[in-house]
Amino acid sequence: MALEEEFEVDIPDEAAEKITTVQSAVDFIAEPKAEKKILNKTWHS
C-alpha cells in the first residue's frame, strides 16, 4: 500500500479494509492507537 511506504507505517490487511475515507487514513497514520479503533469498528467516517 502506498500509504505504508510513504508514511513508514504498517497497516494490517484487516484494518486497511476498514479505512474507507481519506480522513480515516489520516487519522490512522496520525494516531498510534488508531488500529485498535478501526479493528473494533469504533472509527468515525
PDB file of N, CA, C, O and CB in Angstrom:
ATOM      1  N   MET A   1       0.846  -1.179   0.000  1.00  0.00           N
ATOM      2  CA  MET A   1       0.000   0.000   0.000  1.00  0.00           C
ATOM      3  C   MET A   1       0.892   1.242   0.000  1.00  0.00           C
ATOM      4  O   MET A   1       1.880   1.299   0.732  1.00  0.00           O
ATOM      5  CB  MET A   1      -0.963  -0.002   1.225  1.00  0.00           C
ATOM      6  N   ALA A   2       0.555   2.204  -0.793  1.00  0.00           N
ATOM      7  CA  ALA A   2       1.356   3.417  -0.919  1.00  0.00           C
ATOM      8  C   ALA A   2       1.452   4.190   0.394  1.00  0.00           C
ATOM      9  O   ALA A   2       2.489   4.784   0.690  1.00  0.00           O
ATOM     10  CB  ALA A   2       0.773   4.307  -1.993  1.00  0.00           C
ATOM     11  N   LEU A   3       0.384   4.184   1.176  1.00  0.00           N
ATOM     12  CA  LEU A   3       0.416   4.891   2.466  1.00  0.00           C
ATOM     13  C   LEU A   3       1.470   4.301   3.387  1.00  0.00           C
ATOM     14  O   LEU A   3       2.157   5.034   4.098  1.00  0.00           O
ATOM     15  CB  LEU A   3      -0.957   4.836   3.146  1.00  0.00           C
ATOM     16  N   GLU A   4       1.598   2.989   3.376  1.00  0.00           N
ATOM     17  CA  GLU A   4       2.582   2.334   4.237  1.00  0.00           C
ATOM     18  C   GLU A   4       3.995   2.764   3.864  1.00  0.00           C
ATOM     19  O   GLU A   4       4.817   3.040   4.737  1.00  0.00           O
ATOM     20  CB  GLU A   4       2.449   0.808   4.142  1.00  0.00           C
ATOM     21  N   GLU A   5       4.269   2.818   2.580  1.00  0.00           N
ATOM     22  CA  GLU A   5       5.597   3.222   2.121  1.00  0.00           C
ATOM     23  C   GLU A   5       5.858   4.696   2.394  1.00  0.00           C
ATOM     24  O   GLU A   5       6.926   5.061   2.884  1.00  0.00           O
ATOM     25  CB  GLU A   5       5.752   2.935   0.633  1.00  0.00           C
ATOM     26  N   GLU A   6       4.898   5.530   2.081  1.00  0.00           N
ATOM     27  CA  GLU A   6       5.079   6.979   2.232  1.00  0.00           C
ATOM     28  C   GLU A   6       5.254   7.399   3.684  1.00  0.00           C
ATOM     29  O   GLU A   6       6.092   8.248   3.986  1.00  0.00           O
ATOM     30  CB  GLU A   6       3.897   7.713   1.635  1.00  0.00           C
ATOM     31  N   PHE A   7       4.471   6.813   4.587  1.00  0.00           N
ATOM     32  CA  PHE A   7       4.480   7.250   5.984  1.00  0.00           C
ATOM     33  C   PHE A   7       5.162   6.261   6.924  1.00  0.00           C
ATOM     34  O   PHE A   7       5.135   6.425   8.144  1.00  0.00           O
ATOM     35  CB  PHE A   7       3.073   7.483   6.447  1.00  0.00           C
ATOM     36  N   GLU A   8       5.774   5.232   6.337  1.00  0.00           N
ATOM     37  CA  GLU A   8       6.527   4.238   7.104  1.00  0.00           C
ATOM     38  C   GLU A   8       5.717   3.664   8.264  1.00  0.00           C
ATOM     39  O   GLU A   8       6.175   3.633   9.406  1.00  0.00           O
ATOM     40  CB  GLU A   8       7.809   4.854   7.634  1.00  0.00           C
ATOM     41  N   VAL A   9       4.515   3.215   7.951  1.00  0.00           N
ATOM     42  CA  VAL A   9       3.640   2.568   8.931  1.00  0.00           C
ATOM     43  C   VAL A   9       3.244   1.196   8.389  1.00  0.00           C
ATOM     44  O   VAL A   9       3.306   0.943   7.186  1.00  0.00           O
ATOM     45  CB  VAL A   9       2.369   3.445   9.230  1.00  0.00           C
ATOM     46  N   ASP A  10       2.844   0.333   9.289  1.00  0.00           N
ATOM     47  CA  ASP A  10       2.346  -0.977   8.896  1.00  0.00           C
ATOM     48  C   ASP A  10       0.838  -0.989   9.117  1.00  0.00           C
ATOM     49  O   ASP A  10       0.364  -0.799  10.237  1.00  0.00           O
ATOM     50  CB  ASP A  10       3.049  -2.125   9.701  1.00  0.00           C
ATOM     51  N   ILE A  11       0.099  -1.211   8.051  1.00  0.00           N
ATOM     52  CA  ILE A  11      -1.355  -1.258   8.149  1.00  0.00           C
ATOM     53  C   ILE A  11      -1.782  -2.692   7.846  1.00  0.00           C
ATOM     54  O   ILE A  11      -1.699  -3.138   6.701  1.00  0.00           O
ATOM     55  CB  ILE A  11      -2.041  -0.229   7.166  1.00  0.00           C
ATOM     56  N   PRO A  12      -2.236  -3.412   8.866  1.00  0.00           N
ATOM     57  CA  PRO A  12      -2.683  -4.788   8.637  1.00  0.00           C
ATOM     58  C   PRO A  12      -3.841  -4.827   7.633  1.00  0.00           C
ATOM     59  O   PRO A  12      -4.629  -3.886   7.545  1.00  0.00           O
ATOM     60  CB  PRO A  12      -3.112  -5.441   9.967  1.00  0.00           C
ATOM     61  N   ASP A  13      -3.929  -5.916   6.887  1.00  0.00           N
ATOM     62  CA  ASP A  13      -4.984  -6.042   5.874  1.00  0.00           C
ATOM     63  C   ASP A  13      -6.371  -5.835   6.462  1.00  0.00           C
ATOM     64  O   ASP A  13      -7.217  -5.186   5.847  1.00  0.00           O
ATOM     65  CB  ASP A  13      -4.912  -7.405   5.211  1.00  0.00           C
ATOM     66  N   GLU A  14      -6.608  -6.381   7.643  1.00  0.00           N
ATOM     67  CA  GLU A  14      -7.926  -6.248   8.278  1.00  0.00           C
ATOM     68  C   GLU A  14      -8.272  -4.781   8.535  1.00  0.00           C
ATOM     69  O   GLU A  14      -9.416  -4.367   8.341  1.00  0.00           O
ATOM     70  CB  GLU A  14      -7.963  -7.035   9.601  1.00  0.00           C
ATOM     71  N   ALA A  15      -7.290  -4.000   8.967  1.00  0.00           N
ATOM     72  CA  ALA A  15      -7.517  -2.577   9.209  1.00  0.00           C
ATOM     73  C   ALA A  15      -7.650  -1.822   7.889  1.00  0.00           C
ATOM     74  O   ALA A  15      -8.495  -0.936   7.759  1.00  0.00           O
ATOM     75  CB  ALA A  15      -6.374  -1.983  10.050  1.00  0.00           C
ATOM     76  N   ALA A  16      -6.819  -2.169   6.917  1.00  0.00           N
ATOM     77  CA  ALA A  16      -6.846  -1.475   5.625  1.00  0.00           C
ATOM     78  C   ALA A  16      -8.209  -1.596   4.954  1.00  0.00           C
ATOM     79  O   ALA A  16      -8.671  -0.658   4.304  1.00  0.00           O
ATOM     80  CB  ALA A  16      -5.762  -2.032   4.700  1.00  0.00           C
ATOM     81  N   GLU A  17      -8.847  -2.741   5.111  1.00  0.00           N
ATOM     82  CA  GLU A  17     -10.170  -2.938   4.515  1.00  0.00           C
ATOM     83  C   GLU A  17     -11.211  -2.001   5.113  1.00  0.00           C
ATOM     84  O   GLU A  17     -12.223  -1.708   4.476  1.00  0.00           O
ATOM     85  CB  GLU A  17     -10.615  -4.378   4.695  1.00  0.00           C
ATOM     86  N   LYS A  18     -10.970  -1.535   6.320  1.00  0.00           N
ATOM     87  CA  LYS A  18     -11.942  -0.689   7.012  1.00  0.00           C
ATOM     88  C   LYS A  18     -11.631   0.800   6.896  1.00  0.00           C
ATOM     89  O   LYS A  18     -12.407   1.632   7.367  1.00  0.00           O
ATOM     90  CB  LYS A  18     -12.005  -1.073   8.465  1.00  0.00           C
ATOM     91  N   ILE A  19     -10.518   1.140   6.281  1.00  0.00           N
ATOM     92  CA  ILE A  19     -10.203   2.549   6.033  1.00  0.00           C
ATOM     93  C   ILE A  19     -10.916   2.921   4.740  1.00  0.00           C
ATOM     94  O   ILE A  19     -10.489   2.546   3.647  1.00  0.00           O
ATOM     95  CB  ILE A  19      -8.630   2.808   5.937  1.00  0.00           C
ATOM     96  N   THR A  20     -12.005   3.660   4.882  1.00  0.00           N
ATOM     97  CA  THR A  20     -12.857   3.933   3.721  1.00  0.00           C
ATOM     98  C   THR A  20     -12.875   5.392   3.293  1.00  0.00           C
ATOM     99  O   THR A  20     -13.446   5.726   2.255  1.00  0.00           O
ATOM    100  CB  THR A  20     -14.250   3.499   4.015  1.00  0.00           C
ATOM    101  N   THR A  21     -12.256   6.261   4.079  1.00  0.00           N
ATOM    102  CA  THR A  21     -12.223   7.674   3.715  1.00  0.00           C
ATOM    103  C   THR A  21     -10.804   8.199   3.860  1.00  0.00           C
ATOM    104  O   THR A  21      -9.974   7.602   4.545  1.00  0.00           O
ATOM    105  CB  THR A  21     -13.202   8.496   4.586  1.00  0.00           C
ATOM    106  N   VAL A  22     -10.543   9.306   3.217  1.00  0.00           N
ATOM    107  CA  VAL A  22      -9.236   9.950   3.361  1.00  0.00           C
ATOM    108  C   VAL A  22      -9.019  10.339   4.817  1.00  0.00           C
ATOM    109  O   VAL A  22      -7.916  10.191   5.342  1.00  0.00           O
ATOM    110  CB  VAL A  22      -9.125  11.194   2.441  1.00  0.00           C
ATOM    111  N   GLN A  23     -10.058  10.833   5.466  1.00  0.00           N
ATOM    112  CA  GLN A  23      -9.932  11.247   6.869  1.00  0.00           C
ATOM    113  C   GLN A  23      -9.568  10.062   7.762  1.00  0.00           C
ATOM    114  O   GLN A  23      -8.733  10.201   8.656  1.00  0.00           O
ATOM    115  CB  GLN A  23     -11.242  11.890   7.357  1.00  0.00           C
ATOM    116  N   SER A  24     -10.176   8.912   7.535  1.00  0.00           N
ATOM    117  CA  SER A  24      -9.843   7.759   8.371  1.00  0.00           C
ATOM    118  C   SER A  24      -8.402   7.313   8.137  1.00  0.00           C
ATOM    119  O   SER A  24      -7.749   6.838   9.066  1.00  0.00           O
ATOM    120  CB  SER A  24     -10.807   6.598   8.090  1.00  0.00           C
ATOM    121  N   ALA A  25      -7.897   7.456   6.921  1.00  0.00           N
ATOM    122  CA  ALA A  25      -6.492   7.141   6.648  1.00  0.00           C
ATOM    123  C   ALA A  25      -5.570   8.116   7.374  1.00  0.00           C
ATOM    124  O   ALA A  25      -4.577   7.706   7.975  1.00  0.00           O
ATOM    125  CB  ALA A  25      -6.214   7.176   5.134  1.00  0.00           C
ATOM    126  N   VAL A  26      -5.896   9.397   7.318  1.00  0.00           N
ATOM    127  CA  VAL A  26      -5.102  10.415   8.014  1.00  0.00           C
ATOM    128  C   VAL A  26      -5.107  10.148   9.510  1.00  0.00           C
ATOM    129  O   VAL A  26      -4.058  10.186  10.153  1.00  0.00           O
ATOM    130  CB  VAL A  26      -5.645  11.832   7.720  1.00  0.00           C
ATOM    131  N   ASP A  27      -6.268   9.883  10.061  1.00  0.00           N
ATOM    132  CA  ASP A  27      -6.377   9.610  11.492  1.00  0.00           C
ATOM    133  C   ASP A  27      -5.580   8.368  11.881  1.00  0.00           C
ATOM    134  O   ASP A  27      -4.926   8.347  12.923  1.00  0.00           O
ATOM    135  CB  ASP A  27      -7.844   9.438  11.889  1.00  0.00           C
ATOM    136  N   PHE A  28      -5.635   7.348  11.054  1.00  0.00           N
ATOM    137  CA  PHE A  28      -4.904   6.114  11.342  1.00  0.00           C
ATOM    138  C   PHE A  28      -3.408   6.391  11.424  1.00  0.00           C
ATOM    139  O   PHE A  28      -2.732   5.919  12.339  1.00  0.00           O
ATOM    140  CB  PHE A  28      -5.192   5.048  10.267  1.00  0.00           C
ATOM    141  N   ILE A  29      -2.899   7.149  10.475  1.00  0.00           N
ATOM    142  CA  ILE A  29      -1.468   7.452  10.443  1.00  0.00           C
ATOM    143  C   ILE A  29      -1.074   8.357  11.601  1.00  0.00           C
ATOM    144  O   ILE A  29       0.001   8.191  12.178  1.00  0.00           O
ATOM    145  CB  ILE A  29      -1.090   8.107   9.114  1.00  0.00           C
ATOM    146  N   ALA A  30      -1.931   9.312  11.945  1.00  0.00           N
ATOM    147  CA  ALA A  30      -1.606  10.304  12.972  1.00  0.00           C
ATOM    148  C   ALA A  30      -1.741   9.775  14.395  1.00  0.00           C
ATOM    149  O   ALA A  30      -1.060  10.269  15.294  1.00  0.00           O
ATOM    150  CB  ALA A  30      -2.489  11.503  12.808  1.00  0.00           C
ATOM    151  N   GLU A  31      -2.589   8.799  14.619  1.00  0.00           N
ATOM    152  CA  GLU A  31      -2.880   8.353  15.978  1.00  0.00           C
ATOM    153  C   GLU A  31      -2.374   6.932  16.216  1.00  0.00           C
ATOM    154  O   GLU A  31      -2.825   5.997  15.553  1.00  0.00           O
ATOM    155  CB  GLU A  31      -4.383   8.428  16.249  1.00  0.00           C
ATOM    156  N   PRO A  32      -1.446   6.759  17.152  1.00  0.00           N
ATOM    157  CA  PRO A  32      -0.861   5.437  17.396  1.00  0.00           C
ATOM    158  C   PRO A  32      -1.875   4.357  17.766  1.00  0.00           C
ATOM    159  O   PRO A  32      -1.664   3.189  17.440  1.00  0.00           O
ATOM    160  CB  PRO A  32       0.150   5.541  18.484  1.00  0.00           C
ATOM    161  N   LYS A  33      -2.952   4.708  18.427  1.00  0.00           N
ATOM    162  CA  LYS A  33      -3.939   3.711  18.848  1.00  0.00           C
ATOM    163  C   LYS A  33      -5.055   3.532  17.825  1.00  0.00           C
ATOM    164  O   LYS A  33      -6.046   2.857  18.107  1.00  0.00           O
ATOM    165  CB  LYS A  33      -4.535   4.105  20.186  1.00  0.00           C
ATOM    166  N   ALA A  34      -4.912   4.118  16.656  1.00  0.00           N
ATOM    167  CA  ALA A  34      -5.971   4.082  15.651  1.00  0.00           C
ATOM    168  C   ALA A  34      -6.289   2.669  15.181  1.00  0.00           C
ATOM    169  O   ALA A  34      -7.443   2.361  14.882  1.00  0.00           O
ATOM    170  CB  ALA A  34      -5.584   4.929  14.470  1.00  0.00           C
ATOM    171  N   GLU A  35      -5.284   1.813  15.113  1.00  0.00           N
ATOM    172  CA  GLU A  35      -5.534   0.455  14.637  1.00  0.00           C
ATOM    173  C   GLU A  35      -6.578  -0.240  15.494  1.00  0.00           C
ATOM    174  O   GLU A  35      -7.462  -0.915  14.964  1.00  0.00           O
ATOM    175  CB  GLU A  35      -4.241  -0.356  14.629  1.00  0.00           C
ATOM    176  N   LYS A  36      -6.492  -0.087  16.803  1.00  0.00           N
ATOM    177  CA  LYS A  36      -7.469  -0.715  17.690  1.00  0.00           C
ATOM    178  C   LYS A  36      -8.861  -0.158  17.434  1.00  0.00           C
ATOM    179  O   LYS A  36      -9.837  -0.908  17.453  1.00  0.00           O
ATOM    180  CB  LYS A  36      -7.076  -0.507  19.158  1.00  0.00           C
ATOM    181  N   LYS A  37      -8.969   1.140  17.197  1.00  0.00           N
ATOM    182  CA  LYS A  37     -10.275   1.740  16.922  1.00  0.00           C
ATOM    183  C   LYS A  37     -10.862   1.186  15.630  1.00  0.00           C
ATOM    184  O   LYS A  37     -12.048   0.861  15.569  1.00  0.00           O
ATOM    185  CB  LYS A  37     -10.158   3.270  16.837  1.00  0.00           C
ATOM    186  N   ILE A  38     -10.031   1.079  14.603  1.00  0.00           N
ATOM    187  CA  ILE A  38     -10.516   0.574  13.324  1.00  0.00           C
ATOM    188  C   ILE A  38     -10.953  -0.874  13.466  1.00  0.00           C
ATOM    189  O   ILE A  38     -12.021  -1.255  12.987  1.00  0.00           O
ATOM    190  CB  ILE A  38      -9.434   0.704  12.240  1.00  0.00           C
ATOM    191  N   LEU A  39     -10.138  -1.673  14.118  1.00  0.00           N
ATOM    192  CA  LEU A  39     -10.461  -3.089  14.246  1.00  0.00           C
ATOM    193  C   LEU A  39     -11.673  -3.317  15.132  1.00  0.00           C
ATOM    194  O   LEU A  39     -12.364  -4.325  14.985  1.00  0.00           O
ATOM    195  CB  LEU A  39      -9.276  -3.846  14.796  1.00  0.00           C
ATOM    196  N   ASN A  40     -11.940  -2.396  16.050  1.00  0.00           N
ATOM    197  CA  ASN A  40     -13.110  -2.511  16.919  1.00  0.00           C
ATOM    198  C   ASN A  40     -14.327  -1.810  16.337  1.00  0.00           C
ATOM    199  O   ASN A  40     -15.367  -1.736  16.991  1.00  0.00           O
ATOM    200  CB  ASN A  40     -12.800  -1.942  18.286  1.00  0.00           C
ATOM    201  N   LYS A  41     -14.215  -1.299  15.128  1.00  0.00           N
ATOM    202  CA  LYS A  41     -15.304  -0.637  14.404  1.00  0.00           C
ATOM    203  C   LYS A  41     -15.851   0.584  15.136  1.00  0.00           C
ATOM    204  O   LYS A  41     -17.027   0.918  14.992  1.00  0.00           O
ATOM    205  CB  LYS A  41     -16.425  -1.617  14.161  1.00  0.00           C
ATOM    206  N   THR A  42     -15.013   1.248  15.915  1.00  0.00           N
ATOM    207  CA  THR A  42     -15.465   2.468  16.576  1.00  0.00           C
ATOM    208  C   THR A  42     -14.995   3.693  15.806  1.00  0.00           C
ATOM    209  O   THR A  42     -15.124   4.822  16.279  1.00  0.00           O
ATOM    210  CB  THR A  42     -14.957   2.521  18.026  1.00  0.00           C
ATOM    211  N   TRP A  43     -14.461   3.468  14.645  1.00  0.00           N
ATOM    212  CA  TRP A  43     -13.903   4.539  13.829  1.00  0.00           C
ATOM    213  C   TRP A  43     -15.018   5.404  13.260  1.00  0.00           C
ATOM    214  O   TRP A  43     -16.061   4.889  12.857  1.00  0.00           O
ATOM    215  CB  TRP A  43     -13.039   3.964  12.695  1.00  0.00           C
ATOM    216  N   HIS A  44     -14.809   6.690  13.225  1.00  0.00           N
ATOM    217  CA  HIS A  44     -15.789   7.589  12.615  1.00  0.00           C
ATOM    218  C   HIS A  44     -15.483   7.713  11.132  1.00  0.00           C
ATOM    219  O   HIS A  44     -14.330   7.600  10.717  1.00  0.00           O
ATOM    220  CB  HIS A  44     -15.778   8.988  13.300  1.00  0.00           C
ATOM    221  N   SER A  45     -16.509   7.942  10.341  1.00  0.00           N
ATOM    222  CA  SER A  45     -16.289   8.116   8.907  1.00  0.00           C
ATOM    223  C   SER A  45     -17.005   9.336   8.412  1.00  0.00           C
ATOM    224  O   SER A  45     -16.940   9.652   7.224  1.00  0.00           O
ATOM    225  CB  SER A  45     -16.745   6.892   8.130  1.00  0.00           C
TER     226      SER A  45
END
